[in-house]
Amino acid sequence: MRDQIDGTGKGRGMQERQYIIDALTIQDSWRLFKILAEFVDGFETLSELYPAVSIFGSARVKPGDDVYEKTVTIARKLAENGYHVITGGGPGIMEAGNKGAREGGAKSVGLNIELPLEQEPNAYSNLRLDFQYFFVRKVMFVKYAQAYIGMPGGFGTLDEIFEALTLIQTRRIKPFPVVLVGKDHWKGMLGWIRDRLLASHYISPQDLSLVTVLDDPDDVVQTIKRYVIV
């Protein structure tokens, strides 16, 4: 059925849809309680988690791949130095991070998201939370981590890294180390940021210092230790 036209020439249905709050249905209202429950569960479960490092990277990396094994090493060294490790709880880099944390004797946290395809919980997290909502999960990553490590990954990894950088840049959270591992992997993106964003004055020169790019696992751990005291 076509929208009815009022005296202004606008469809009545179109007008109604612009009132977002009025358009909330009973189902939407109940969804708010589910969202709140996820926040409460996360806050209560992770409230004593300190210090912790969030590790991000591709879910598609397999055991035996160089980047998988490097992630295991980094997470294990972090654990041995007193840091807990938070990952997305799934396969690939997430699994590697949880495995290394467990081997090093730290809390191995998996913040699993329910997805229809590749995301299934890995076997190495000893503290696990399940989420339906990405934005709630992202709050937990940034709230309870004192540093971020970005391993090679896809859209999800970029999303997490750039969200942290935006929050630091805009002073919505206290600055913390954001370490990207793999100079060859990240150099193209960082070159584009420098040549396009900085050159066009879309970011400030000091914004480039928000990211540290490293290759060696020991350098990663030492960089975090300089900023995050156990």
N, C-alpha and C positions, 0 to 999 in steps of 0.2 A: 504494500500500500504506500502511495506517495505521502510525504509529509504534508500536512495542512499548511496553507500559506496564510500568514496573518497580514495585518495592514502594512507592515514594514517590508513585505516581500520575502521574509525569511521563513524557512520551514519551522513549524512548531517543534518537531522532533529535534531539529538541529539546535534550536534554542535550549531545549531541555537538556541536551547532552553537554552543554557547556558548563552546567552547574554540577561540578564533579562531586561535591559533598552530598548534594541531594540525590545524586544518582547511585549512591552506595546501596547495595541490596542487603537483605538479611544475611545472605551468604558471605558478602564482603565483610560485614560486621563481625561475624564469627571468625573470619580469617585473621582479624586483628588480634584476637585472643591467642591464636596459634603462633603468630609472630611474637607476641609478648612472651609466650611460654618458651620459645626458643632462646630469647634473650635471657630470661631468668635462669634457664638450665645452663646456659653457657657461663653466665656470671658466677653461679654457685659452684660449678665444677672447676672453673679455672682461676678462682679468686686467689689461690695461694701459689699459683704457678709463677715462679721468679727464680732466676732470670731465664728468659726463653728467647729463642731465635726462630723465626718463621722461614722455611725453605720452600721455594716455588720452582716449578719446572714442568717439563712435558710429562703427560701421563702415558705417552707412547714409547718411551725409552724402555729397553729390555735389560734384564740382568746380564752382566758381561759386557755391555756397552761401556766405553770409556767414561762417558758422562755419568752413567749410573754408578760405577765403581768410585768415581771421584766424589760423588754426593755421599755415598756411604762413608768414605774416609773423612770428609768434612764434618758430617754429623757425629761420627764417633769421636773425633778430636774435640768437638764442641762439648760433647757429653763428658768426656774425660776431664775437661777444664771447668765443669760445674754448670753448664748450660743445658736446659731442657730444649727439646726440638718440637716445633709445631709444623705439621704439613696438612695438606688437604685430605690425607687419609686414604688416597686411592693408589693406583699402580704407578709404575714408572719412577720418576724422580721422587714422588711422594713416598713410595714404598722404600726407596733407597734411603731417604732421610730418616724414616721411622726405624729402619733396620740398623743404621749406624747409631742412632740414639739409644736403641735398646742394647746394642753391643757395648756401648760406653757406659751403661748403667744409669742413664738419665730417664726422666719421664719422656715417653715417646707419644706425642699427642697427634691424633688423627681427627681432623674436622671434616668429616665426610659429607658430601653433598649428594642428594638423590638425583641421579641422572638416568635417562633411558638407555644410554649406550655404554660409554667406556668406564664410568665411575663405579667401581666396586671396592669395598674396604679391603685394605691389605692386612696381612697377618701380623704385622710388626708393631702396631700401635698398642700400648698398654693403658692408654687413656683415650677413649673415643667418644665423640659426639656426632650425632647425625642431624643434618639440617635439610630443610626443604627450600629455604630462601637464601640466595646468594648474598644479599646485602647484610643479613644477620651474621652469616659466616665471616664476611669480610670485616665486620666490626670486631669479631673475636680475634682474628689475625692481628689486627693493628693494635688492639687494646692490650693484649697480653704478650706482645713481642717487644723486645728491646733492640732488635736488629732484624733486617730482612736480607735474605740471600736469594738472588735470582739466578738459577741455573738456566741453560738453554731450554726454551719452551715456546709455546704458541700464544694465541690470543689471551687465554686465561692468565698466563704468566705476565704478559705485558699489562693486562688490566690491573693485577695486584701491585706490580711495581709502580706504575704510573699513578695509581690511587695514593700510594704512600708518599710519592714525591709531591703530589699536589697538596696533600694534607700538611706536609712539612713546609712546602713553599708558602702556603697561605697561613701558616702558624696555627693550624687547627689542632696539631699534636706537637709534642716536644720532638725536636730533631733526634733522629737515631741513624745509625749506619745503614746504608742501602748498598749492598755489595753485589755486583754482577760478576759471575764467574764464567770465564771463557772469552778472552780478548778477541779471538777471531770471530766468534759468534756475534758479539755485541758491537764490533767496531763500525759496521755499516750503519746501524741505527744511530749510534752516538755521533758519527760523522754527519748524518742528515740533521740531527738536532743542532749541531754546531753550525753547519753551513746554511741551514734554512731558518730554524727558529731563532737562534741567537743573531744571525746576520740580519734578520728581519725585525729584530727587537721585540719578538714575541715572548722571550724570556730574558732574564738578566744574566750577566757573566757569572755571578755568584751561584746561580742555579746549577751550573755545570758541576760545582763542587759537591752537590748533594749525592752524587753517585761515585763509587769507587769500583774500578774494574781490575780484577785480579785473576790469576791462574792457579797459583800454588795453594793447596789446602792449608798449609801452615801460615801463609800470609793472611788468608781469610780469617783464621782463628785469632791471630795476633792483632789484626785490625779491629775486630770486635772487642777483644780484651782491653784495647786502649780506651774504648768509649763506654763499655759496660762492665762495671766492677762486680765481681761475684761476691 
